[in-house]
């Protein structure tokens, strides 16, 4: 197989796994959570999946990445997840980026950047910080438009709900 065939195959894999992450993000949204989904893959097999559960669980650590990584570590029986790739619809925050480094995930693939809290290159890059003992390879922008539209649609609907609520309160006064 030549380099072009290898890259195309990797691109196809990345796209397929990101579609699964988008499905998980839709489940999070249906539960009233910020729509972020994550899929952890080890040797071409899904070993963990996650979606945001912060609001419903009242647990600020229950990001999609945490859930997928916890499942994956339990699945293979090791907290070191070498040779694994995490697919996530939104660029990880500093908390999640730290988890990727500590769990020794080899590669991160994310959909859309997070310009406010992104720790994989947008705001900062903890995944390749020179002083840390592990570096994570980063691929960004996989199905970016779909991932961004999912998030912006959610936040737009949130703003509309708040606006309608304020309007009803004004009308009732």
Beta strands, then each sheet from edge to edge (+ up, - down):
strand 1: 37-42
strand 2: 45-51
strand 3: 84-90
strand 4: 107-112
strand 5: 137-140
sheet 1: 2+ 1- 3+ 4+ 5+
end
